[in-house]
Amino acid sequence: MSSDRRKLVQEGFRALERWGVVVAFVLLFAVSTAKQGSDFVSFENFRNILNSNAAIGILAVGMTLVIISAGIDLSVGSMLVLSAALGTLAMNLLIAAEWSEMSAVVLGGAITIGAGLLAGSVNGALVVFGRLAPFIATLGGLAAFRSIALALADAGEIRSQSSTLFATIGRGGIPMFGLENNAGKPLTLTYSTVVFFVVAIVAQWFLSRSRFGRQLVAVGANETAARYAGVGIAWVRFRVYAIMGALAGVAGLVQSSRMNSVSTAQLGLGSELDAIAAVVIGGTSLRGGYGRVWGTVVGVVILGMISNILTISNVSPYWQGAVKGAVIVLAVLVQRSSRD
């Protein structure tokens, strides 16, 4: 292959890496519209896709930051269920102690996020101070955190004792005036979706505008150069895992309030695969040093659309993991080809 033709191919792969997520979204949108017609393009359908994937989206935003730092976190699903279990148990104890429902829910929510922050800090400490590879440290967390959650409930379910307020977090929303569902009732933008968007906007701002974001990219791109530039490598890595843990706690709060319970055996199971898939689809490099949160948001929507298509096509849900795995491999192959 001539050098000019090789350069042209490489530029094509780079363009695909940069804008492939948009191309994939447009193609999936066209396919879904062809299969489902006006039902797919309705506001209600997109609201449902976003609502059902809000927790995965929150995890994926945190995973984006971790992967940009050239790390990985396999324990996000286990942190989610552990933080949700601890927060729900604390809320139930407070309600049993005759605290007001509002106080119990607020404090339970704070404990959920705080537990996630603590679990993420443990991962960060193992990576930074224990000098463990992120894969090994978070693989241990994947097993340990869920095991603790299972022990707390004897592998059962923790039901919320809040009558209505806790469930409102996951099921309530902001009315979208002028829009109605098929039953003629006003559509709402759920609080879960609002939290997802707020987390994504804040993370994108920090990544592109803040000093911490620039340091994060520098550490992922070239750790040695970042160290010579005076960047505190250990502090940056520790913080990004702590942030990931806190966002796992937020996702746990969203999921448990939506279900009004915590299934310690099922909640968050496989979430790490979905989060990593969304990040890679969105164009973030698994080598670190490059990524964009907005691409991850589109990746989350694409995953939701894929699940939607498979469900409509009566494909067994057991095959969805194979599809997501194939998507991850394809996205990584595109990334590698753009750098060869």
N, C-alpha and C positions, 0 to 999 in steps of 0.2 A: 504494500500500500504506500503510495507517495505521501510525502510529508504534508502537502496541501490537503490531500483527501483525509489524512489522519487528523489534521487540525480541525477540519470541517466536522468530522464525526465526533471529536471531543467537544466541540462547541455545541453540537446538537445534544449530547448527553448532559452537558452543563445546563443548557436551557431546559431540558426535561427535568433535571434535578431541581431547578429553581421554580419552575412553573408547572411541574408535573401534577402537583396536588390540585391545581386549578383545573387542568385538563381532565384529570380523573373525576373531579366533582361534576364538571359539565357533562361528561360522557355518562356517568351514573345517573345524573338528573334526567338526561334524555331517555335512557333505558327505563328508568322508573316511571317517567311520565307516559312512555309508550305502553307499559304494562298496566298501569293503574289509572291513567287518565287524570281527570280533574281531582280525584280523591287524593292523589299524591301531592299535587301542587297547592293544596289548600293550606291555609295558615294553621288549621287545627292539626294536620299531619306533621308539619314541621315543628310545631310546639311539642307534640308528643315525642318526636325523635329527640329533641333537645332535652326534654324533661327526663326521659328514660336513660339518657347518657350523660346527665349533668355530673354525677359523681365520678364517672370515668374521666370526664373532661377535666375536672379539678385535679385528679391524680395525674393526668397526662400533662397538665401545665407544670406541675412540680417535677415530673419526670423529664420534661424538656430541659429544665435548668440543670438537673443532675447529669444528663447525658452531654449537655454542652460542656460541663466541667470534666468530661472524659470519664464519667462514672456510670454506675447503673444501680438501680434499687429494685431487687426482686421481692422485697418484703412489703410492698405497699398494700396489698390485699389483706395481709395479716395485721398490719398496723391499723388498717381501717376497722377490722372487726374487733380488735382488742380495745381500741379507743372508744368505739361505739358501745361495747359491752360495759366498760368501766363507767362511762358517762350515764348510761341507762340505769345501771345498778345504783349509782349515787343518787340519781333523780328519784328513783323508787324509794330509796331509804329516806330521803328528805320528805317526800310526800307522806310516807308512813309515820314520820315524826311530826306530821301536821304543819309542815311549812306550807306557805301559799303555793299554788300551782305555778304561778309566774316565777317566783324565786327558785323553786325546785328545777324548773325547766332551764332557766338562765344559768344556774350554777352547774347543772348537769351538762349543758352544752359547753360551758367553759372547761369542765373536767375532760370532756371528750376531746376537745382541741388540745388541751394541755397534755393529755396522755399521748396523743399522737406526736406532739413536739418532743416529749421525753423519749419516746421510742426512736424517733428520728435522730435525736442527739446521741443515743446509744450506738446507732449505726455509724454516725459521724465519728464518734470517739474510737470505735473499732478500726475504722479506716485510717484516721489521722494519727491517733496515738498508739493503737495496736498494730499499725502498719499492715493491716490485712488488705488483700485485694477486695475492691467493692463487691465483686461477684460473690466471694466467699463470705464476707461479713453480712451481706444482706440475704444470702441464702440461709445462713443460720437464723437470721431474724424471721424469714418466711416460716420456718418450722417452729421457732420458739414463741413468737407472738401469738400465733393461732393456737398453739398448745395451751398457753395461759388462758386465752379466751374460752377454750373448750373446758378447761378445768373449773373456771368460774361458774359455768352453767351446767356442768356434767354433760357436756356435748349437746345440750338442749337449746331451748329458745328463751330469751329474756324478754318478757312482754312489758311494755310501758304501762305504768299506772296512771299516767296523765290522761284525763278524760278527753280533752280536745286540743289543748294548746300545743302539745308536742307534735302531734300529727299535722297541725297547721303549717309547721315549718316546711315539711316535705310535700304537702298536698295543696296548701293555699297559694295565692298568687295575686298579682296586680291586674285588675281588669283592663283589657284592651278594648277601648270604646269603639263601637261601630263594627266589631267582629263577633260573630256568633258561631257556635258549634252546630252539628247536625240536629241537635235537639232544640235549637233556638235559644240556648242560654249563652250569656256573654262569655267569650274566651278570656282566659287569664294567662298572663306570663308568670309561670310558677316561680316561687322564691328560689327554688333549686337552680333554675336556669339563670336567674338574676345573679346569684352567688357565683356561678360558673363564669359568667361574662365579666363580673367585677374582678374576680381572681385573674382572669386572662388579661384584662386591660392593665391591671396593676403590674403583673409579671412582665408584660411586654414593655411597659414604661421603664421598669427597673432594668430590664435587659438592655435596652437601647439608649437610655438616658442617664442612668446612675453610675457612680463609680464602681459599685459592687458588680453591676452587670458587665462593665468593661473588664474588670478583674476576672470574672468568671470565664469570659470568652478567652482571655489571655492564658489562664491556667489550662483550659482544655486544649488550646491550640499548641502551646509550647510551654510546658511547665518550667523547663530550665531557663528560658528567656524571661518568663514572668518572675522567677525568683531573682534573677539579676536586675530586673526592673524595680525590685523592692516590694513586690506583691507578697502579702502574707499567705502563702499557699495553704498552710494548715487551717488558718482561720476561715478562708474562703470555702474550702472543702467541708469543714465542720458545719458552717452555716447553711450550705446548700442541702445537706442531709437533714438538718434540723427543720428547715423550711419544708422539705418534702414530708417529714413527719407531721408537721402542723397541718399541711394541706390534706394528708391522709385522715387526720382527725376531722377536718371540715367535711370531707367526703363521707366519713362515717356518720357524722351528724345528719347530713342530707339523706343518706340511705336509711338509717334507722328511723328517722322521723317519717319518712315516706311509707315505710312498712309498719310503723308504730311498734316495732319489735326488733330484736337482734337474733338472727339464727347463727349461732357460733360456728356451725359446721358449713354453712353455705354463703353467708354474707361476705362479699369481697373475693370469693373464690375465683381465681383466674383473672382478677383485675389487672395484675401486673402485665399479662399478655396484651390485654386491650390497651392499656396505657402506652406500652412500648410500641405497639402497632400504630397507634394514632400519632405518636411522635415521629416515627420513621416515615410514615406516609406524608406527614407534614413537611418533610425535607430536612429535618435535623440530622446531622451526621453522627453516626455511632462512634466515630473516631474522636469526637469532641471538637470544640473550637468554633462550631457554627450551628446556628439554629434560629428558629423564629416561632414565637408563640402563636401568631395568627395562623401559621401553617398547621400547627397542632390542632387548633380549633376546627379548621376545615377537615383535618384528618379524623377528628371525633365524629363530625357530621357524616363523613364518608362511611365510617364503620357502621353508624346507625342506618344509613341508606342500604348498605350491603345486607345487614341483618333483615331490614325491611323487605328487600327483594327476595332473599332466601325464604323468608316466612310466607310471602305471597305466593312464591313458586312451590310451596309445600315441600321444601327441602328439609330434611331432618335437622333439628338443632344441633345434633351431635357432629354434623359436618361443618358447622360454622367455625370451629377452632381450626380445622384444616384450611379453610379459606383465609382466615386471618394469618395463619402461619405462612401460607403461600404469598400473601400480600407483603409481609415483612421481608421475606427472602427476595422477592422481586424488587422492592424498594432499595434494599441494601445492594443488590446487583447493579442497579442504576447508579447509585452513589459511587460504587467502586469503579465502574466503567468511566465515569466522568473524571476520575483522578488518575487513570492509567495513561 
